[in-house]
């Protein structure tokens, strides 16, 4: 997949989210949108380089366009990890400079790296030199007591000088002291205006805005206002059809009709069957599908049947049929 394809796909992307955007989630999202850029969960460079955890790079080619997100802060190690990602088929490798979790801070990577833009520049330069994948960065507008209007331009200049051409900015501060990772997703106020100002200040950078964007129409408004891309996280996970089904036509002008929700379920059946045949549990896949019918009549029954039954050792494709039948009955009642 050429880098220009990834850049076009980045007009709308689904955010990397730990414990959520695994390979089953990504395959599911791809059944809804042909074009949206998908991201892996964050994979740490030490896990790949020192731990040999190559299984973390596994993905179905059908998931493309797909980017690998890495966490780390040691340039040589990140370079090795980026090379491994490129060899595994990823055409974009993204450096996480936004995660606020304690585990990430203790490893000296994630949002804490906003304090050391020179080190981030060294990291991305080493990654770019090591492989053919495009190197991108996902960051916050600042951390703790930093002044975003001062540190963010300096940070963007540093990574731009190091060769980065595409960046995703989460429009919130990360408060590393006093807030949990969950609270960091909601409590620091959004500053979408600052991110738009950065696009005007750095016209050569492809900048995607992230944080607090909950609908496709909101994404379109940010694009119309000058942003190059929009990244959506929780909304794309919790109500994936609402975000992704209309995106191919609205964002990329694809004239092909979007699949129906029932067609998405049908498209997932071979993937689920292969997963079960390999010894996997149904829940590993269907937990990502609970929001498919969000807002539709019978959606609560769909969620209940799957969430209560999918963890059973004998759960199989028949449970999907049972969940669909329960919805149909609810709608007819």
N, C-alpha and C positions, 0 to 999 in steps of 0.2 A: 504494500500500500504506500504510494508516494506520499511525501510529507504534505504536498498541497491538498491531498485528499483529507488528511487529518486536520489541516487548517480549516478546510471547508466544513468538515464535520463539527469542528469546535464552535460553530455558530450557536449550537445548543448541545450541551453535554450534561451527563449525569455524574454527580460528584462521587469521588471515592469515599467510601464510608466503611470503617472497620466493622466487621461482623455482619455487614449487610451486602456489599457489592462483590460477592463471591462469584464463581463461574456459573452457578445456577441462576443467580439473580441477573447476571449479564446476558445469559442466553435468553432468559425470559423477556428482558427489556428489548432485546434485538428482534423478537417476534412482533413487537408493537411498532418499532421505528426502524427503518432500514438505514437511516442516515446519522442519527444522534451519536456523538462520540461517547463511548463508555470508558470507565476507569476501573482498574483493579482496586481492591483494598490496598492499603499501604503495606509494602513488603520491605522489611529492613535489610539494608545492605549486609550487615553482619550475618543475618540468617542465610543469605545466599552464599556469601564469600567464605565465611568461617564455618557455617553450619551445613553447607551443601544442600540446603532445602530447595532443590530444583522443582519439587512438586508445586511450590508456590507460584511458579511461572506457568503452570498448565492452564490452557484455555482452548476453546474450540475455535477454529478459524472463522466459523460463522459469527463469532462475536465482533469481528472487525467491522468498522474502525474502533480500535481498542488501544488504550494507553496503559502503561505500567507506572504505578506510583511507587517511588522509593523513599525510604527514610534513612538518614545517615548524616554524618558530618565530617567524615574522613575522605579527602579527595581521591586517594588511590583506591580505597575500598569501594567508593561509589562508582569510580570508573570501571572497576571490575564487574560490579553488579549491573551497571548499564550495558556493558558489553554482553553479559549473560542474557539480559533482557532482549537486546537486539537480536542475538542469535536464536532466541526462542520465538521470534516473529513479531515483537513489538516494534512499531515504527515511531512511537513517542515514548519517552521516559520522563516522568515528571518528578521533580524533587519537592518533597513535603517541607514547607516552611510555614505551616499553619496549625498543625495539630497541637493542642494545649495539654495533652494528658501528662500525668506525673511520670508515667513510664517513658514517654518520649523525652521529657525534660531531663530525666536522669541519664538518658543516653546521649544528651547534648544534640538533639535534633528536633525537628518540628518547629513550632512557633518561636522557641527561644533563639533560633538562628536569626530572627529579625534584628537581634542585637549585634550581630557580627556579619554585616553585608560583605566584607572582604573575604571572609571564609566561604560564604555562599558562592561568591564569584569564582573562587578557586575550585570549589566543588563542581560547578556546572561547566567550567572550562575543561576540567579533567574528564568529565563524563562525555562531553562533546568530542574530545580528542580520541576517546577510546572506542567509539562506535559510530555507526551511520544513522542511528535514531535521532530524531529531533529532541532536544533537551528543553523542557519547559519547567516553570516554577509555579507552585501554588502557595500564596502567602496570605498573611493578615495585613491590616493597615498599620499595625504596630502592636507592641506589647507593654503591659504594665504602665509605667509613668512616662513612656515615650510620647512625643507630640507627633501624631500621624502626619500632619501637614508638612512636617520637617523631615521625619525619618523615611517616609514612604518614597518621596521623590529620590532621595539619596540611594535607597535600596534598589529602586528600579533602574537608576543610572548605573549602579555597580553591576547588576546582572546583565543589563543591556550591553555594557562595555565588554562583558565576558562572552558575548555572543548569543545570549538568549533573545529570541524574537517573539516568544509567546508566553504570556503570564496570566494566571487566574488570581484575582484578588477577592478574598473574603472580606466584605465591607464592615467588619467588626474588629475592634481591638481584641487581643487575647490577654486576659488578666490571669497571669500565671500564679499570682499570689491571692488566695482567698476565694477562688471560684473553682468548682469542679469542671471537668470537660463538658458535662451536660449543660451546666449553667453558662459556660462560655459560648454555647450555641444560641443562647437566647438573651442573656442579661446585658452584655455590652451593647450599647445602642448602635444601630446601623448608620453608616454614613455613605450612602450610595453616591451622594454628591461629590465626595472626595474621589471616588473611583472614576467618575465621569471626568473630573478635573484632571486626573492622571492621564486619561486617554487624550485629552486636549494637549497636555504638556508633553506627551510622548507619542506623537502621531505614527511613528514608525513601528511601535510595539503593537502586537495583536493582544488586546486586553479583554479578558472575559470577566464579567462581574458575577459574584457569588454571595449568597447570604440573604435569607428572608424573601426569596422570590418563590411564590407559591402557585402561579398559574402560567399557562402558555401566553395569555394576553399580556401579563406583566413582562414576560421575557421579550415579547415583540416590542413593547414600549421602550425597553432599555436599548434594544437594537436600533429602533427608529431614532432614539436620542443620541446615537453615535457609538455605542459600544460595539466591539467586534464580535463578541460572543457572550453567552449567558450560561452559567452552570447552575443547575438546580439539584438540590440534595434530597432532603426528607420528603418534599412534596412529590418528587418523581418516584420515590419508593412507596409512599403511602397511597398514592392515587396515580399509578403509572399510566393508566389508559388516558386519563384526563390530560396529562402533560404530553405524552409521546404520540398518541394516535393521530392527532391533528398536526403534529410538528412537520412531518415530511412535506405536506402540501403547503403549510403556512410559512415555513422557514426556508425550505429548499425548492419549492415549486414543483414537487413531484406529483404528476397528475394521477398516479395510480391510487385506487381507493385504499383507505386504511383497513386493516383486517378488523372484523368484528371481535368482540370479547370471546365469543364461542370459538371463533377461528383461532384465536391466540391459544386457548386451552387445547384445541386439537393439535396445533403445531408443537405444543410442549409434550405431547404424549410419547413420541419416539425418544426424546431426550430423557424423560422420566423412566421409560422402559429400560433404556440402556443403563441408567444409573442403578435401578433396582437389580438388573441382571448382574451388575458388578458387585453386588452386596450392599449397596447404599440403602438408606432409609428414605421413605417418601417425604418425611418432614423436611429433610435438607433442601428439597426443591420447593415444595408447596408453601413453605413459610414465606417465601418471597412473592407468592401469588395471591396472598390474602386480600390485597387492596385492588385487585383487578376489577371488581364490580363495585368499587366505592361509589356511593351515591345512587346506586341502582336498586330497584325493588328486589328484595330477597338477599341483598348483599350480606346482611347479618347472618343469615343461615349458611351462605357460602363460607364465610369466615369460621363459623362455629363448627360446621361439619369437618372442615379441613384441620382446624387447630386442635379439635378434640380427638380426631381419628388418625391423623397422619403419623403420630408418634408410635402407634401400635406396631409391633414387630411384623404383623401380617398385612399391614396396609399396602395396597397396590392401586393400580389404575382404576379399579372399581370405585375407589373413594371419590375420585373426580366425578364419575358418573352420578354417584350418590349426592354429591354437593350440587351439581347442576340440576338434578331432579328436585332437590329440596327447594332450590330457587324457583324453578318452574311452577311448582305447586304453590309456593307463596305468592307468586304473581297472579296465579289463577284464582286465588282465594278472594 
